Amino acid sequence: QVHLVESGGGLVQAGDSLTLSCAASGRTFSSSAIGWFRQAPAKEREFVAAISQSGGNSYYALSVKGRFTISRDNAKNMVYLEMNSLKPEDTAVYYCGARAEYDPGFLQSKEYDYWGQGTQVTVSS
């Protein structure tokens, strides 16, 4: 089992940077692929980025590729999402999720076994 807690959200201006953290507990964290998703009001939860168990592989949504970077530190049980050049359309609640496999299933929120409570990111224009 994996327990996840996101932090680092806030109110920033367009063009600013922000780094989100996902703190994990549980014996299976280092064997879990981690994904970041976001959900804006009245919209479905959408995939942002995913990282493999070792951190050697990652994948990004086209809307954030080149601006966001996902990373993890298994020694600290942490996953990060560095967000640069933020845009108003990045405004959403951001969630991290954990699943056993790093495969195309990481694109689908329904394929995740564990979720954090989310952290709000608001980007003003």
Contact map, one row per residue, 1 for C-alpha under 8 A:
11100000000000000000000001110000000000000000000000000000000000000000000000000000000000000000000000000000000000000100000000000
11110000000000000000000111111000000000000000000000000000000000000000000000000000000000000000000001000000000000000100000000000
11111000000000000000000111000000000000000000000000000000000000000000000000000000000000000000000000000000000000000111000000000
01111100000000000000011110000000000000000000000000000000000000000000000000000000000000000000000110000000000000000111100000000
00111110000000000000011100000000000000000000000000000000000000000000000000000000000000000000000100000000000000000001110000000
00011111000000000001111000000000000000000000000000000000000000000000000000000000000000000000001100000000000000000001111000000
00001111100000000001110000000000000000000000000000000000000000000000000000000000000000000000000000000000000000000000011000000
00000111110000000111100000000000000000000000000000000000000000000000000000000000000000000000000000000000000000000000001000000
00000011111000000111000000000000000000000000000000000000000000000000000000000000000000000000000000000000000000000000001111000
00000001111100000000000000000000000000000000000000000000000000000000000000000000000000000000000000000000000000000000000111000
00000000111110000000000000000000000000000000000000000000000000000000000000000000000000000000000000000000000000000000000011110
00000000011111011100000000000000000000000000000000000000000000000000000000000000000000000000000000000000000000000000000011110
00000000001111110000000000000000000000000000000000000000000000000000000000000000000001100000000000000000000000000000000000111
00000000000111110000000000000000000000000000000000000000000000000000000000000000000011110000000000000000000000000000000000111
00000000000011111000000000000000000000000000000000000000000000000000000000000000000111100000000000000000000000000000000000000
00000000000111111100000000000000000000000000000000000000000000000000000000000000000111000000000000000000000000000000000000000
00000000000100111110000000000000000000000000000000000000000000000000000000000000011111000000000000000000000000000000000000000
00000001100100011111000000000000000000000000000000000000000000000000000000000000011100000000000000000000000000000000000000000
00000001100000001111100000000000000000000000000000000000000000000000000000000001111000000000000000000000000000000000000000000
00000111100000000111110000000000000000000000000000000000000000000000000000000001111000000000000000000000000000000000000000000
00000111000000000011111000000000000000000000000000000000000000000000000000000111100000000000000000000000000000000000000000000
00011110000000000001111100000000000000000000000000000000000000000000000000000111000000000000000100000000000000000000000000000
00011100000000000000111110000000000000000000000000000000000000000000000000001110000000000000000000000000000000000000000000000
01111000000000000000011111001000000000000000000000000000000000000000000000001100000000000000000000000000000000000000000000000
01110000000000000000001111101000000000000000000000000000000000000000000000001000000000000000000000000000000000000000000000000
11100000000000000000000111111000000000000000000000000000000000000000000000000000000000000000000000000000000000000000000000000
11000000000000000000000011111100000000000000000000000000000000000000000000000000000000000000000000000000000000000000000000000
11000000000000000000000001111111000000000000000000000000000000000000000000000000000000000000000000000000000000000000000000000
01000000000000000000000111111111000000000000000000000000000000000000000001001000000000000000000001000000000000000000000000000
00000000000000000000000000111111000000000000000000001100000000000000000001001000000000000000000000000000000000000000000000000
00000000000000000000000000011111100000000000000000001100000000000000000000000000000000000000000000010000000000000000000000000
00000000000000000000000000011111110000000000000000011000000000000000000000000000000000000000000001111100000000000000000000000
00000000000000000000000000000011111000000000000001111000000000000000000000000000000000000000000001111100000000000000000000000
00000000000000000000000000000001111100000000000001111000000000000000000000000010000000000000000111100000000000000000000000000
00000000000000000000000000000000111110000000001111100000000000000000000000000000000000000000000111000000010000000000000000000
00000000000000000000000000000000011111000000001111000000000000000000000000000000100000000000011110000000000000000000000000000
00000000000000000000000000000000001111100000111110000000000000000000000000000000000000000000011110000000000010000000000000000
00000000000000000000000000000000000111110000111100000000000000000000000000000000000000000001111000000000000000000000000000000
00000000000000000000000000000000000011111011110000000000000000000000000000000000000000000001110000000000000000000000000000000
00000000000000000000000000000000000001111111100000000000000000000000000000000000000000000011100000000000000000000000000000000
00000000000000000000000000000000000000111110000000000000000000000000000000000000000000000001000000000000000000000000000000000
00000000000000000000000000000000000000011111000000000000000000000000000000000000000000000000000000000000000000000000000000000
00000000000000000000000000000000000000111111100000000000000000000000000000000000000000000000000000000000000000000000000000000
00000000000000000000000000000000000000110111110000000000000000000000000000000000000000000000000000000000000000000000000000000
00000000000000000000000000000000000011110011111000000000000000000000000000000000000000000000000000000000000010000000000000000
00000000000000000000000000000000000011100001111100000000000000000000000000000000000000000000000000000000000010000000000000000
00000000000000000000000000000000001111000000111110000000000010000000000000000000000000000000000000000000001110000000000000000
00000000000000000000000000000000001111000000011111000000000110010000000000000000000000000000000000000000000000000000000000000
00000000000000000000000000000000001110000000001111100000011110000000010000000000000000000000000000000000000000000000000000000
00000000000000000000000000000000111100000000000111110000011100000000010000000000000000000000000000000000010000000000000000000
00000000000000000000000000000000111000000000000011111011111000000000011100000000000000000000000000000100000000000000000000000
00000000000000000000000000000001110000000000000001111111110000000000000000000000000000000000000000000100000000000000000000000
00000000000000000000000000000111110000000000000000111111000000000000000000000000000000000000000000000100000000000000000000000
00000000000000000000000000000110000000000000000000011111100000000000000001000000000000000000000000000000000000000000000000000
00000000000000000000000000000000000000000000000000111111110000000000001100000000000000000000000000000000000000000000000000000
00000000000000000000000000000000000000000000000000111111110000000000000000000000000000000000000000000000000000000000000000000
00000000000000000000000000000000000000000000000000110111111000000000000000000000000000000000000000000000000000000000000000000
00000000000000000000000000000000000000000000000011110011111100000000010000000000000000000000000000000000000000000000000000000
00000000000000000000000000000000000000000000000011100000111110000000000000000000000000000000000000000000000000000000000000000
00000000000000000000000000000000000000000000000111000000011111011000000000000000000000000000000000000000000000000000000000000
00000000000000000000000000000000000000000000001110000000001111111000000000000000000000000000000000000000000000000000000000000
00000000000000000000000000000000000000000000000000000000000111111000000000000000000000000000000000000000000000000000000000000
00000000000000000000000000000000000000000000000000000000000011111000000000000000000000000000000000000000000000000000000000000
00000000000000000000000000000000000000000000000100000000000111111111000000000000000000000000000000000000000000000000000000000
00000000000000000000000000000000000000000000000000000000000111111111000000000000000000000000000000000000000000000000000000000
00000000000000000000000000000000000000000000000000000000000000011111100000000000000000000000000000000000000000000000000000000
00000000000000000000000000000000000000000000000000000000000000011111100000000000001111000000000000000000000000000000000000000
00000000000000000000000000000000000000000000000000000000000000011111110000000000111100000000000000000000000000000000000000000
00000000000000000000000000000000000000000000000000000000000000000111111000000001111000000000000000000000000000000000000000000
00000000000000000000000000000000000000000000000011100000010000000001111100000011110000000000000000000000000000000000000000000
00000000000000000000000000000000000000000000000000100010000000000000111110000011100000000000000000000000000000000000000000000
00000000000000000000000000000000000000000000000000100010000000000000011111001111000000000000000000000000000000000000000000000
00000000000000000000000000000000000000000000000000000000000000000000001111111110000000000000000000000000000000000000000000000
00000000000000000000000000001100000000000000000000000100000000000000000111111100000000000000000000000000000000000000000000000
00000000000000000000000000000000000000000000000000000000000000000000000011111100000000000000000000000000000000000000000000000
00000000000000000000000000000000000000000000000000000000000000000000000011111100000000000000000000000000000000000000000000000
00000000000000000000001110001100000000000000000000000000000000000000000111111110000000000000000000000000000000000000000000000
00000000000000000000111100000000000000000000000000000000000000000000000111111111000000000000000000000000000000000000000000000
00000000000000000000111000000000010000000000000000000000000000000000011110001111100000000000000000000000000000000000000000000
00000000000000000011110000000000000000000000000000000000000000000000111100000111110000000000000000000000000000000000000000000
00000000000000000011100000000000000100000000000000000000000000000001111000000011111000000000000000000000000000000000000000000
00000000000000001111000000000000000000000000000000000000000000000001110000000001111100000000000000000000000000000000000000000
00000000000000001111000000000000000000000000000000000000000000000011100000000000111111000000000000000000000000000000000000000
00000000000000111100000000000000000000000000000000000000000000000011000000000000011111000000000000000000000000000000000000000
00000000000001111000000000000000000000000000000000000000000000000010000000000000001111100000000000000000000000000000000000000
00000000000011111000000000000000000000000000000000000000000000000010000000000000001111110100000000000000000000000000000000100
00000000000011100000000000000000000000000000000000000000000000000000000000000000000011111110000000000000000000000000000000111
00000000000001000000000000000000000000000000000000000000000000000000000000000000000001111110000000000000000000000000000001111
00000000000000000000000000000000000000000000000000000000000000000000000000000000000000111110000000000000000000000000000000100
00000000000000000000000000000000000000000000000000000000000000000000000000000000000001111111000000000000000000000000000011100
00000000000000000000000000000000000000010000000000000000000000000000000000000000000000111111100000000000000000000000000111100
00000000000000000000000000000000000001111000000000000000000000000000000000000000000000000111110000000000000000000000000111000
00000000000000000000000000000000000001110000000000000000000000000000000000000000000000000011111000000000000000000000011110000
00000000000000000000000000000000000111100000000000000000000000000000000000000000000000000001111100000000000000000000011110000
00000100000000000000000000000000000111000000000000000000000000000000000000000000000000000000111110000000000000000011111000000
00011100000000000000010000000000011110000000000000000000000000000000000000000000000000000000011111000000000000000011010000000
00010000000000000000000000000000011110000000000000000000000000000000000000000000000000000000001111100000000000011111000000000
01000000000000000000000000001001111000000000000000000000000000000000000000000000000000000000000111110000000000011110000000000
00000000000000000000000000000001110000000000000000000000000000000000000000000000000000000000000011111100010000111100000000000
00000000000000000000000000000011100000000000000000000000000000000000000000000000000000000000000001111100000000000000000000000
00000000000000000000000000000001100000000000000000000000000000000000000000000000000000000000000000111110110000000000000000000
00000000000000000000000000000001100000000000000000111000000000000000000000000000000000000000000000111111110000000000000000000
00000000000000000000000000000000000000000000000000000000000000000000000000000000000000000000000000001111110000000000000000000
00000000000000000000000000000000000000000000000000000000000000000000000000000000000000000000000000000111111000000000000000000
00000000000000000000000000000000000000000000000000000000000000000000000000000000000000000000000000001111111100100000000000000
00000000000000000000000000000000001000000000000001000000000000000000000000000000000000000000000000101111111110110000000000000
00000000000000000000000000000000000000000000001000000000000000000000000000000000000000000000000000000001111110000000000000000
00000000000000000000000000000000000000000000001000000000000000000000000000000000000000000000000000000000111111110000000000000
00000000000000000000000000000000000010000000111000000000000000000000000000000000000000000000000000000000011111110000000000000
00000000000000000000000000000000000000000000000000000000000000000000000000000000000000000000000000000000000111110000000000000
00000000000000000000000000000000000000000000000000000000000000000000000000000000000000000000000000100000110111111000000000000
00000000000000000000000000000000000000000000000000000000000000000000000000000000000000000000000011100000010111111110000000000
00000000000000000000000000000000000000000000000000000000000000000000000000000000000000000000000011100000000000111110000000000
11110000000000000000000000000000000000000000000000000000000000000000000000000000000000000000000011100000000000011111000000000
00110000000000000000000000000000000000000000000000000000000000000000000000000000000000000000001111000000000000011111100000000
00111100000000000000000000000000000000000000000000000000000000000000000000000000000000000000001110000000000000000111110000000
00011100000000000000000000000000000000000000000000000000000000000000000000000000000000000000001000000000000000000011111000000
00001110000000000000000000000000000000000000000000000000000000000000000000000000000000000000111100000000000000000001111100000
00000111100000000000000000000000000000000000000000000000000000000000000000000000000000000000111000000000000000000000111110000
00000000110000000000000000000000000000000000000000000000000000000000000000000000000000000011110000000000000000000000011111000
00000000111100000000000000000000000000000000000000000000000000000000000000000000000000000111110000000000000000000000001111100
00000000111100000000000000000000000000000000000000000000000000000000000000000000000000010111000000000000000000000000000111110
00000000001111000000000000000000000000000000000000000000000000000000000000000000000001111110000000000000000000000000000011111
00000000001111000000000000000000000000000000000000000000000000000000000000000000000000110000000000000000000000000000000001111
00000000000011000000000000000000000000000000000000000000000000000000000000000000000000110000000000000000000000000000000000111
